[in-house]
Amino acid sequence: MSLKSGLASFFLLQFGSLSSSTSTSTAVRRCNFGHLRPVPPSKRAFTCLATSSPQSAEKSDGELLVVVGGGAAGVYGAIRAKSLAPHLNVLVVEKGKLLSKVKISGGGRCNVTNGHCPDTKILAEHYPRGHRELRGSFFNTHGPGDTMSWFTDHGVALKIEEDGRVFPITNNSSSIVDCLLSEARERGVLVSVCLQTGKTVTSVSAGVQGKFILKVEKRSVEFLEYLEADYLLIASGGSRQGYDLAVQLGHSIVDGVPSLFTFKIKDPLLSELSGLGPMLVTHWGLSGPVILRLSAWGARDLFRAGYKALLMVDFVPDLHIEDMKSILSQQKQKFAKQKVLNSCPSEFGIVKRFWKYMLDREGLNCDTLWASVSNNSLNSVAYLLKHCTFEVVGKGQYKDEFVTAGGVPLSEISLKTMESKIRPNLFFAGEVLNVDGVTGGFNFQNAWSGGYIAGTTIGELAAKAVC
């Protein structure tokens, strides 16, 4: 049930209170790509779930890129690096499920990007954290158009919906997941998933000649392995793992807080309006695209306020309050003998159920005839529609698009290369950075762009290293 048939309403938030394991091995070694040594299973070297062909799996010489995080940014970056430097060994280590957010996003359809922002400056304005920094080369290097072209060129037909969101024509996120995994397999990218191997990167330190020494552990059994990498790309999303690795290599972290969430509202009458619209009313409060965008921009203020605030909504933003008073007066004269519930002014663009909610909040009996409504009551209804307040008493979670505000500060990396300004050959991409977007495909676009740029830089460096 749409609260308003026109455009999204104007919102204002007022914040504030209202009322150990032992090691079995300490040798530093490279990952044995697809070739397992004949030793007992409990003492094997760090093994990989080989997605490469047998031919490429045998190539264990050369430099190594380790990507921590098997989400959109990590896998996309790994593919890009491997495509520019085929000789480069690339290992993606994922702590949870591979491409899990890609799989569940958009209600299982995968909102790939947004197709209504060809201007990079306008595009950048959709990022509460990052809207200033992303105005430059970031999206110019690899923007929404480039992302759509990449997936189209790799066999995934896309469609742009009316609101700009881009989905695969199949309406199934598996089209995107399968495309990425197929390309990774063809390029020779190797993947290790903790849920299957039980192994994860727990710490990192600087090695000799600028290399990285990654500590790999298996929690279920006594296991310790060290992995040496020439390049490290941290694309672990908003997890603590990525933050810890970044700190160990000299970076600071902006503490993460939830960015996209619903509002719990204290109003027993509101639950009667449950339904769909730009602002979705649920049995516990408010959700929908406009609420999620508002939660993103107010993420840190709401966190500091304990998710307690007053939400003020202008349900008729296109009309001045004096015009509304005049419209209501004309309605009274024209429909004097009709009940106020049965003839809401069409100029307001609100549906009958919401009109009843407004009348109930104002204390007007819905069976009252227009002729009996006082001018003071008309003025009060107009004011309520322009300044309707809701008491926010907590937050919910928007499961499909859960995003964290926080991470590695953008001031500590170069957006032209995604390389750390603190340590050479260290790269970041995706949500591990202090960047987050509103709903509509913007968070994935940050991942594609960052992964592509990081992968390009690493691939070019690796290609030069063999020349």
Wavefront OBJ file of the C-alpha trace (Angstrom):
o trace
v 0.000 0.000 0.000
v 1.614 3.216 -1.154
v 1.448 6.057 1.341
v 1.842 8.513 -1.454
v 1.229 8.094 -5.158
v 3.757 10.739 -6.186
v 7.460 11.220 -5.498
v 9.261 10.310 -2.288
v 8.556 12.597 0.611
v 10.952 14.914 2.423
v 12.478 13.584 5.644
v 14.218 15.162 8.605
v 15.786 13.355 11.569
v 16.294 14.887 14.978
v 18.772 12.843 17.019
v 19.066 12.352 20.751
v 17.460 10.514 23.604
v 13.736 10.717 23.793
v 12.529 9.823 27.224
v 45.052 -20.777 21.270
v 46.453 -23.403 19.248
v 50.011 -24.815 19.060
v 51.803 -24.754 15.705
v 52.786 -27.900 13.854
v 54.872 -26.070 11.267
v 56.604 -22.687 11.127
v 58.211 -22.870 7.697
v 57.538 -20.039 5.261
v 56.424 -21.493 1.957
v 54.439 -20.579 -1.112
v 51.037 -22.034 -1.780
v 51.363 -25.315 -3.662
v 49.013 -24.541 -6.554
v 46.961 -27.638 -7.206
v 49.902 -29.992 -6.584
v 49.616 -31.783 -3.228
v 52.706 -33.238 -1.588
v 52.416 -36.857 -0.399
v 52.283 -36.138 3.348
v 49.639 -37.071 5.935
v 46.432 -34.974 5.578
v 46.836 -33.398 9.022
v 50.243 -31.996 8.100
v 49.707 -30.926 4.511
v 50.725 -27.537 3.260
v 48.084 -24.875 2.647
v 45.881 -26.504 0.030
v 43.550 -24.859 -2.455
v 40.230 -25.696 -4.018
v 41.550 -25.636 -7.545
v 39.322 -23.760 -9.975
v 42.067 -23.601 -12.564
v 42.781 -25.943 -15.419
v 45.348 -28.722 -14.857
v 47.770 -26.893 -17.110
v 47.758 -23.665 -15.137
v 47.677 -25.487 -11.812
v 51.147 -26.854 -12.442
v 52.615 -23.356 -12.798
v 53.782 -22.610 -9.276
v 56.735 -20.398 -10.239
v 56.480 -16.621 -10.373
v 54.924 -14.004 -8.139
v 51.900 -14.551 -5.945
v 48.880 -12.361 -5.300
v 46.762 -13.312 -2.299
v 43.268 -11.854 -2.186
v 41.668 -11.935 1.255
v 37.939 -11.990 0.609
v 35.907 -13.863 -1.996
v 33.185 -11.286 -2.533
v 32.474 -9.075 -5.526
v 35.565 -6.848 -5.150
v 37.967 -9.710 -4.416
v 36.909 -12.041 -7.213
v 36.572 -9.216 -9.759
v 40.023 -7.897 -8.819
v 41.561 -11.367 -9.006
v 40.147 -11.929 -12.493
v 41.414 -8.546 -13.689
v 44.933 -9.087 -12.329
v 45.158 -12.565 -13.835
v 43.902 -11.342 -17.220
v 46.715 -8.747 -17.424
v 49.410 -11.033 -16.003
v 48.599 -14.681 -16.905
v 51.859 -15.846 -15.289
v 50.837 -14.327 -11.921
v 49.709 -16.868 -9.334
v 46.446 -15.672 -7.795
v 44.849 -17.154 -4.688
v 41.523 -15.964 -3.245
v 40.999 -16.876 0.414
v 37.414 -16.575 1.636
v 36.475 -16.883 5.297
v 32.755 -17.447 4.742
v 30.726 -18.313 1.647
v 32.116 -17.377 -1.749
v 30.202 -14.457 -3.359
v 27.548 -14.726 -0.649
v 26.346 -11.112 -0.880
v 26.186 -11.358 -4.659
v 24.024 -14.451 -4.231
v 21.428 -12.913 -1.880
v 21.370 -9.292 -3.045
v 18.264 -7.840 -4.600
v 16.095 -10.594 -3.160
v 18.171 -13.208 -4.993
v 18.208 -11.283 -8.282
v 21.494 -9.374 -7.708
v 21.315 -5.621 -8.176
v 24.529 -5.413 -10.243
v 24.816 -1.619 -10.493
v 22.758 1.469 -11.253
v 22.154 2.549 -14.833
v 20.858 6.074 -14.220
v 24.103 7.813 -13.204
v 26.337 8.379 -16.251
v 27.751 11.524 -14.616
v 30.395 10.459 -12.108
v 29.788 13.490 -9.873
v 26.107 12.597 -9.586
v 27.061 8.972 -9.033
v 29.399 9.923 -6.176
v 26.551 11.695 -4.366
v 24.999 8.303 -3.658
v 27.795 7.457 -1.194
v 27.335 8.896 2.326
v 30.953 7.936 3.056
v 33.021 8.708 -0.039
v 30.884 11.239 -1.904
v 33.722 13.788 -1.982
v 36.619 11.456 -2.763
v 34.825 9.418 -5.450
v 34.171 12.431 -7.682
v 37.594 12.041 -9.301
v 39.145 9.225 -11.321
v 37.536 6.308 -9.468
v 34.348 5.871 -11.514
v 35.924 7.368 -14.624
v 38.294 4.397 -14.654
v 35.548 1.818 -14.270
v 31.984 3.021 -13.884
v 28.498 1.491 -14.207
v 28.692 1.431 -18.007
v 31.966 -0.477 -17.855
v 30.503 -2.951 -15.379
v 27.460 -3.586 -17.553
v 29.679 -4.023 -20.628
v 31.907 -6.490 -18.789
v 29.050 -8.768 -17.789
v 27.367 -8.445 -21.191
v 30.642 -9.327 -22.945
v 30.887 -12.381 -20.709
v 27.466 -13.671 -21.640
v 25.168 -12.142 -18.993
v 22.307 -10.144 -20.503
v 21.224 -7.259 -18.263
v 18.212 -4.994 -17.921
v 17.768 -1.524 -16.428
v 14.587 -1.121 -14.423
v 12.623 2.106 -14.118
v 14.387 3.202 -10.938
v 17.838 2.614 -12.460
v 18.615 -0.697 -10.784
v 20.369 -3.177 -13.065
v 19.599 -6.908 -12.898
v 20.390 -9.942 -15.043
v 17.519 -10.666 -17.418
v 17.196 -14.059 -15.766
v 16.249 -12.321 -12.492
v 18.588 -14.810 -10.833
v 21.815 -13.891 -9.051
v 23.274 -17.255 -10.082
v 23.828 -15.738 -13.532
v 26.304 -13.274 -12.003
v 27.886 -15.768 -9.603
v 28.340 -18.420 -12.301
v 29.814 -15.850 -14.688
v 32.430 -14.717 -12.174
v 33.371 -18.244 -11.131
v 33.574 -19.405 -14.736
v 35.870 -16.526 -15.664
v 38.012 -17.104 -12.558
v 38.313 -20.785 -13.453
v 39.223 -20.024 -17.051
v 41.853 -17.480 -16.012
v 43.419 -19.849 -13.494
v 42.425 -18.111 -10.260
v 42.567 -20.461 -7.284
v 40.115 -20.290 -4.394
v 40.275 -21.515 -0.814
v 37.020 -21.310 1.140
v 37.267 -21.630 4.924
v 33.922 -23.407 5.196
v 35.342 -26.200 3.033
v 39.061 -26.219 3.898
v 38.701 -24.939 7.454
v 41.639 -22.594 6.876
v 41.689 -18.842 7.137
v 44.209 -15.983 7.234
v 44.529 -14.868 10.849
v 47.420 -12.390 10.700
v 49.916 -10.761 8.351
v 53.359 -9.208 8.718
v 55.976 -7.644 6.479
v 58.582 -10.023 5.092
v 61.876 -9.389 3.351
v 62.021 -7.478 0.049
v 58.554 -6.037 0.568
v 56.760 -9.382 0.662
v 53.887 -10.308 2.962
v 53.887 -13.235 5.368
v 50.341 -14.455 5.992
v 49.591 -16.723 8.927
v 47.073 -19.413 8.030
v 45.315 -21.434 10.705
v 42.785 -24.224 10.863
v 40.759 -23.882 14.025
v 39.258 -27.367 14.118
v 42.633 -29.145 14.317
v 46.186 -28.288 15.293
v 47.431 -26.518 12.167
v 49.655 -23.565 11.335
v 51.012 -22.517 7.973
v 52.772 -19.406 6.669
v 52.185 -18.136 3.169
v 54.466 -15.663 1.389
v 52.869 -13.231 -1.078
v 54.280 -10.562 -3.378
v 50.984 -8.656 -3.546
v 48.121 -8.526 -1.074
v 44.592 -7.360 -1.859
v 42.305 -7.050 1.159
v 38.697 -7.174 -0.005
v 37.058 -8.749 3.015
v 33.995 -6.507 3.271
v 33.003 -5.132 6.660
v 34.419 -8.074 8.604
v 36.744 -7.741 11.572
v 39.274 -9.954 9.777
v 40.078 -7.345 7.131
v 40.248 -4.542 9.663
v 42.707 -6.513 11.816
v 44.973 -7.284 8.851
v 44.964 -3.626 7.812
v 45.942 -2.493 11.321
v 48.749 -5.040 11.470
v 50.196 -3.442 8.336
v 50.074 0.087 9.742
v 46.628 1.340 8.742
v 44.003 2.953 10.946
v 40.327 1.989 11.016
v 37.181 4.057 11.257
v 35.002 1.956 13.555
v 32.211 0.254 11.639
v 28.526 0.860 12.319
v 25.444 -0.437 10.437
v 24.561 1.687 7.430
v 21.357 0.282 5.898
v 18.554 -0.604 8.280
v 14.867 -0.131 8.988
v 13.345 2.078 11.682
v 11.387 0.711 14.618
v 8.553 3.162 15.280
v 6.482 3.667 18.423
v 2.990 4.094 16.953
v 0.260 1.441 17.413
v -1.846 2.937 14.598
v 0.959 2.605 12.035
v 0.767 -1.190 11.740
v -2.650 -0.856 10.090
v -0.926 0.727 7.074
v 1.337 -2.249 6.274
v 2.118 -2.463 2.573
v 4.434 -1.426 -0.232
v 5.519 1.982 -1.410
v 8.498 4.352 -1.442
v 8.131 4.124 2.335
v 7.241 0.589 3.372
v 5.163 0.293 6.536
v 5.713 -2.918 8.468
v 4.306 -4.327 11.701
v 7.333 -2.895 13.592
v 7.864 0.424 11.810
v 9.177 1.875 8.570
v 11.330 0.483 5.764
v 11.539 0.841 1.983
v 14.027 2.651 -0.287
v 13.652 6.136 1.203
v 14.075 4.912 4.792
v 17.132 2.860 3.866
v 18.719 5.859 2.151
v 17.972 8.002 5.182
v 19.512 5.401 7.483
v 22.685 5.423 5.384
v 23.147 9.193 5.571
v 22.304 9.251 9.266
v 24.166 6.029 10.165
v 26.734 7.527 12.536
v 24.397 10.053 14.148
v 21.792 7.351 14.759
v 24.440 5.046 16.235
v 25.578 7.756 18.658
v 21.951 8.429 19.604
v 21.301 4.767 20.399
v 18.891 4.601 17.446
v 16.456 6.946 19.154
v 15.268 9.964 17.221
v 12.311 11.931 15.951
v 11.581 11.376 12.267
v 9.772 14.265 10.609
v 8.118 13.585 7.252
v 6.658 16.045 4.769
v 4.121 13.950 2.870
v 3.227 16.754 0.438
v 6.595 18.395 -0.359
v 5.383 19.991 -3.600
v 2.789 22.158 -1.866
v 3.283 25.075 0.515
v 1.296 24.813 3.734
v -0.779 27.901 2.877
v -1.762 26.263 -0.423
v -2.788 23.152 1.485
v -4.958 25.167 3.831
v -6.648 26.744 0.828
v -7.215 23.343 -0.799
v -8.783 22.001 2.391
v -11.083 25.028 2.654
v -12.244 24.487 -0.939
v -12.767 20.794 -0.183
v -14.981 21.747 2.764
v -17.133 24.000 0.615
v -17.366 21.585 -2.322
v -18.096 18.432 -0.328
v -19.875 19.918 2.682
v -22.365 17.059 2.970
v -19.820 14.249 2.526
v -17.850 12.470 5.217
v -14.261 13.677 5.490
v -12.981 10.097 5.100
v -14.622 9.652 1.705
v -13.216 12.717 -0.054
v -9.530 13.373 0.461
v -8.213 16.247 -1.714
v -6.719 14.693 -4.862
v -3.983 17.353 -4.865
v -2.389 15.661 -1.837
v -1.782 12.431 -3.739
v -2.355 10.157 -0.740
v -4.503 7.049 -0.572
v -7.613 6.574 1.556
v -6.058 4.384 4.246
v -3.326 6.900 4.895
v -5.861 9.759 4.874
v -7.743 7.883 7.622
v -4.494 7.525 9.570
v -3.952 11.305 9.386
v -7.524 12.012 10.520
v -7.172 9.554 13.429
v -3.909 11.158 14.531
v -5.559 14.560 14.433
v -8.508 13.272 16.449
v -11.104 13.858 13.741
v -13.991 11.391 13.558
v -13.932 9.900 10.068
v -17.735 10.031 9.889
v -17.742 13.787 10.464
v -19.173 15.819 7.566
v -16.893 18.341 5.929
v -19.323 21.105 6.861
v -18.732 20.372 10.555
v -14.933 20.557 10.418
v -13.581 23.750 11.970
v -10.977 25.905 10.264
v -8.578 25.198 13.126
v -8.904 21.470 12.421
v -8.243 22.060 8.724
v -5.097 23.988 9.587
v -3.989 21.217 11.963
v -4.432 18.547 9.264
v -2.387 20.626 6.829
v 0.369 21.075 9.402
v 0.377 17.356 10.242
v 0.813 16.396 6.584
v 3.754 18.806 6.302
v 5.351 17.961 9.664
v 4.322 14.420 10.533
v 6.593 13.117 13.307
v 7.372 9.527 14.254
v 9.275 8.348 17.310
v 12.175 6.102 16.264
v 12.923 3.695 19.123
v 15.387 1.318 17.480
v 16.578 -0.251 14.263
v 15.962 -3.407 12.311
v 18.239 -4.967 9.714
v 17.837 -4.963 5.957
v 19.222 -8.458 5.406
v 19.718 -8.437 1.623
v 21.687 -5.199 1.546
v 23.414 -5.082 4.937
v 26.334 -2.673 4.684
v 28.830 -1.272 7.177
v 29.862 2.374 7.446
v 33.526 2.356 8.437
v 36.836 0.760 7.518
v 40.193 1.898 6.159
v 40.131 5.694 5.608
v 40.252 6.730 1.959
v 43.006 9.200 2.850
v 45.329 6.233 3.408
v 45.044 4.825 -0.109
v 45.358 6.092 -3.675
v 42.023 5.861 -5.476
v 43.871 5.880 -8.801
v 45.545 2.560 -7.988
v 43.802 1.318 -4.788
v 47.303 0.886 -3.351
v 48.149 1.704 0.235
v 50.031 4.944 0.827
v 51.631 3.279 3.843
v 52.906 -0.012 2.419
v 53.778 -0.803 -1.230
v 52.034 -3.709 -2.975
v 49.192 -3.648 -0.435
v 45.777 -2.950 -1.946
v 42.203 -2.525 -0.741
v 38.843 -2.726 -2.503
v 35.175 -2.817 -1.577
v 33.504 -2.432 1.778
v 36.724 -2.869 3.795
v 37.250 0.809 2.944
v 35.326 3.599 4.616
v 32.932 3.790 1.659
v 29.272 2.842 1.570
v 26.422 3.654 -0.764
v 22.657 3.833 -0.594
v 20.517 1.051 -2.056
v 20.159 0.713 -5.796
v 23.331 -1.073 -6.905
v 25.775 1.542 -5.626
v 27.575 -0.681 -3.112
v 28.270 -3.312 -5.739
v 29.524 -0.619 -8.111
v 32.036 0.460 -5.473
v 33.188 -3.178 -5.315
v 33.466 -3.595 -9.104
v 35.315 -0.293 -9.543
v 37.730 -0.840 -6.664
v 38.400 -4.450 -7.605
v 39.007 -3.539 -11.234
v 41.420 -0.708 -10.408
v 43.342 -2.782 -7.856
v 43.492 -5.750 -10.230
v 44.695 -3.525 -13.050
v 47.494 -2.034 -10.951
v 48.626 -5.415 -9.644
v 48.459 -7.011 -13.084
v 50.532 -4.238 -14.636
v 53.133 -4.417 -11.848
v 53.380 -8.183 -12.209
v 53.694 -7.921 -15.990
v 56.560 -5.435 -15.659
v 58.313 -7.680 -13.157
v 58.886 -10.377 -15.809
v 60.050 -7.984 -18.524
l 1 2 3 4 5 6 7 8 9 10 11 12 13 14 15 16 17 18 19
l 20 21 22 23 24 25 26 27 28 29 30 31 32 33 34 35 36 37 38 39 40 41 42 43 44 45 46 47 48 49 50 51 52 53 54 55 56 57 58 59 60 61 62 63 64 65 66 67 68 69 70 71 72 73 74 75 76 77 78 79 80 81 82 83 84 85 86 87 88 89 90 91 92 93 94 95 96 97 98 99 100 101 102 103 104 105 106 107 108 109 110 111 112 113 114 115 116 117 118 119 120 121 122 123 124 125 126 127 128 129 130 131 132 133 134 135 136 137 138 139 140 141 142 143 144 145 146 147 148 149 150 151 152 153 154 155 156 157 158 159 160 161 162 163 164 165 166 167 168 169 170 171 172 173 174 175 176 177 178 179 180 181 182 183 184 185 186 187 188 189 190 191 192 193 194 195 196 197 198 199 200 201 202 203 204 205 206 207 208 209 210 211 212 213 214 215 216 217 218 219 220 221 222 223 224 225 226 227 228 229 230 231 232 233 234 235 236 237 238 239 240 241 242 243 244 245 246 247 248 249 250 251 252 253 254 255 256 257 258 259 260 261 262 263 264 265 266 267 268 269 270 271 272 273 274 275 276 277 278 279 280 281 282 283 284 285 286 287 288 289 290 291 292 293 294 295 296 297 298 299 300 301 302 303 304 305 306 307 308 309 310 311 312 313 314 315 316 317 318 319 320 321 322 323 324 325 326 327 328 329 330 331 332 333 334 335 336 337 338 339 340 341 342 343 344 345 346 347 348 349 350 351 352 353 354 355 356 357 358 359 360 361 362 363 364 365 366 367 368 369 370 371 372 373 374 375 376 377 378 379 380 381 382 383 384 385 386 387 388 389 390 391 392 393 394 395 396 397 398 399 400 401 402 403 404 405 406 407 408 409 410 411 412 413 414 415 416 417 418 419 420 421 422 423 424 425 426 427 428 429 430 431 432 433 434 435 436 437 438 439 440 441 442 443 444 445 446 447 448 449 450 451 452 453 454 455 456 457 458 459 460 461 462 463 464 465 466 467
